[in-house]
Amino acid sequence: MSITAINVRNQFRGKVKEIIEGPVVSEIDVETPSGLVVTSVITTRSVKELGLVPGKEVIALVKSTEVAIAAL
């Protein structure tokens, strides 16, 4: 499957900034060229299968049915 076959409108190109690896799940920080950091929690197995390492170029795909907002 190519990346163009995915129907997700919120796509952020960036580079892996940091990986906090756990035994089952890992936290991945992706930094966009504008400095926005998008964080994802994925399985550690997926981290290895995708070959994720700091500096690797990736696309963060965000698909959500709910976004919560709190007033400041």
Backbone as CSV, one residue per row, in Angstrom:
resi,resn,N_x,N_y,N_z,CA_x,CA_y,CA_z,C_x,C_y,C_z
1,MET,0.845,-1.178,0.000,0.000,0.000,0.000,0.892,1.244,0.000
2,SER,0.610,2.151,-0.880,1.368,3.387,-0.910,0.732,4.399,0.035
3,ILE,1.488,5.403,0.409,0.986,6.421,1.333,-0.173,7.199,0.715
4,THR,-0.252,7.271,-0.621,-1.345,7.984,-1.274,-2.663,7.235,-1.157
5,ALA,-2.617,5.955,-0.791,-3.837,5.161,-0.674,-4.499,5.325,0.686
6,ILE,-3.915,6.118,1.564,-4.470,6.301,2.909,-5.340,7.550,2.921
7,ASN,-6.572,7.404,3.408,-7.513,8.513,3.437,-7.472,9.207,4.798
8,VAL,-6.375,9.865,5.091,-6.242,10.649,6.310,-5.829,12.052,5.886
9,ARG,-6.628,13.029,6.249,-6.367,14.388,5.774,-5.323,15.119,6.606
10,ASN,-5.213,14.805,7.883,-4.255,15.479,8.741,-2.939,14.721,8.724
11,GLN,-2.033,15.166,7.870,-0.744,14.516,7.706,0.351,15.546,7.984
12,PHE,1.286,15.160,8.844,2.372,16.049,9.216,3.703,15.392,8.884
13,ARG,4.416,15.944,7.908,5.759,15.452,7.584,6.715,15.960,8.645
14,GLY,7.671,15.119,8.994,8.658,15.546,9.966,9.720,14.494,10.151
15,LYS,10.498,14.677,11.202,11.558,13.728,11.540,11.350,13.244,12.961
16,VAL,11.692,11.984,13.186,11.602,11.441,14.539,12.584,12.226,15.400
17,LYS,12.060,12.835,16.462,12.888,13.625,17.372,13.389,12.765,18.524
18,GLU,12.480,11.954,19.071,12.842,11.140,20.237,11.966,9.898,20.277
19,ILE,12.530,8.807,20.778,11.788,7.572,20.997,12.006,7.163,22.446
20,ILE,10.912,7.017,23.178,10.978,6.479,24.534,10.415,5.075,24.449
21,GLU,11.328,4.103,24.433,10.947,2.715,24.171,10.598,1.982,25.459
22,GLY,9.441,1.320,25.430,9.015,0.478,26.532,8.967,-0.965,26.080
23,PRO,8.695,-1.886,27.005,8.666,-3.297,26.640,7.537,-3.657,25.671
24,VAL,6.422,-2.941,25.738,5.276,-3.252,24.878,4.925,-2.093,23.957
25,VAL,4.896,-0.870,24.489,4.585,0.311,23.693,5.704,1.325,23.817
26,SER,5.818,2.175,22.806,6.834,3.219,22.780,6.192,4.544,22.414
27,GLU,6.793,5.629,22.906,6.330,6.978,22.611,7.266,7.583,21.571
28,ILE,6.687,8.067,20.483,7.457,8.623,19.377,7.125,10.097,19.239
29,ASP,8.141,10.965,19.307,7.954,12.391,19.053,8.439,12.687,17.643
30,VAL,7.555,13.312,16.854,7.879,13.700,15.483,7.851,15.221,15.425
31,GLU,8.958,15.821,14.965,9.028,17.272,14.852,8.886,17.689,13.394
32,THR,7.926,18.588,13.134,7.691,19.092,11.785,8.679,20.219,11.486
33,PRO,8.824,20.592,10.218,9.733,21.697,9.877,9.393,23.009,10.585
34,SER,8.126,23.210,10.949,7.729,24.446,11.640,7.963,24.372,13.146
35,GLY,8.415,23.214,13.640,8.694,23.080,15.069,7.582,22.423,15.868
36,LEU,6.462,22.140,15.231,5.371,21.431,15.906,5.828,20.019,16.241
37,VAL,5.546,19.562,17.462,5.890,18.197,17.848,4.600,17.399,17.992
38,VAL,4.509,16.314,17.244,3.366,15.404,17.297,3.860,14.134,17.977
39,THR,3.123,13.698,19.009,3.524,12.512,19.766,2.546,11.379,19.500
40,SER,3.094,10.190,19.307,2.279,9.003,19.080,2.763,7.878,19.980
41,VAL,1.843,7.070,20.444,2.186,5.865,21.195,1.831,4.682,20.305
42,ILE,2.851,3.899,19.948,2.658,2.730,19.096,3.369,1.544,19.735
43,THR,3.090,0.362,19.231,3.760,-0.809,19.796,5.257,-0.748,19.506
44,THR,6.022,-1.282,20.430,7.472,-1.343,20.258,7.810,-2.224,19.058
45,ARG,7.011,-3.226,18.829,7.203,-4.079,17.654,7.096,-3.257,16.373
46,SER,6.123,-2.336,16.310,5.967,-1.482,15.131,7.150,-0.545,14.965
47,VAL,7.711,-0.061,16.073,8.897,0.797,16.004,10.011,0.056,15.272
48,LYS,10.207,-1.200,15.651,11.272,-2.005,15.038,10.955,-2.327,13.572
49,GLU,9.703,-2.705,13.290,9.322,-3.056,11.916,9.429,-1.861,10.968
50,LEU,9.142,-0.656,11.470,9.226,0.554,10.649,10.654,1.104,10.589
51,GLY,11.541,0.557,11.409,12.921,1.034,11.426,13.041,2.457,11.948
52,LEU,12.197,2.812,12.914,12.206,4.176,13.430,13.423,4.432,14.311
53,VAL,14.110,5.502,14.014,15.257,5.970,14.793,15.224,7.496,14.737
54,PRO,15.805,8.169,15.737,15.858,9.635,15.670,16.487,10.103,14.361
55,GLY,15.844,11.108,13.754,16.323,11.654,12.488,15.652,11.082,11.261
56,LYS,14.952,9.952,11.403,14.286,9.332,10.253,13.097,10.191,9.834
57,GLU,12.961,10.406,8.529,11.826,11.161,8.006,10.583,10.275,7.997
58,VAL,9.482,10.838,8.490,8.228,10.101,8.597,7.063,11.041,8.309
59,ILE,5.888,10.465,8.241,4.649,11.238,8.173,3.785,10.795,9.338
60,ALA,3.372,11.747,10.163,2.440,11.467,11.254,1.035,11.627,10.686
61,LEU,0.257,10.569,10.745,-1.114,10.572,10.234,-2.058,10.661,11.426
62,VAL,-2.868,11.706,11.457,-3.759,11.932,12.594,-5.195,11.761,12.136
63,LYS,-5.870,10.776,12.703,-7.275,10.554,12.390,-8.013,10.435,13.715
64,SER,-8.903,11.338,13.958,-9.589,11.358,15.244,-11.057,11.695,15.051
65,THR,-11.879,11.063,15.839,-13.304,11.380,15.800,-13.675,12.359,16.890
66,GLU,-12.725,12.675,17.780,-13.008,13.586,18.875,-11.761,14.366,19.231
67,VAL,-11.918,15.648,19.408,-10.849,16.509,19.893,-11.399,17.273,21.079
68,ALA,-10.793,17.105,22.248,-11.247,17.813,23.447,-10.476,19.109,23.599
69,ILE,-11.179,20.165,24.035,-10.557,21.467,24.235,-10.972,21.978,25.606
70,ALA,-10.001,22.516,26.331,-10.276,23.107,27.641,-9.980,24.601,27.565
71,ALA,-10.814,25.403,28.206,-10.591,26.850,28.250,-9.490,27.158,29.255
72,LEU,-8.684,28.150,28.949,-7.617,28.598,29.867,-8.080,29.767,30.698
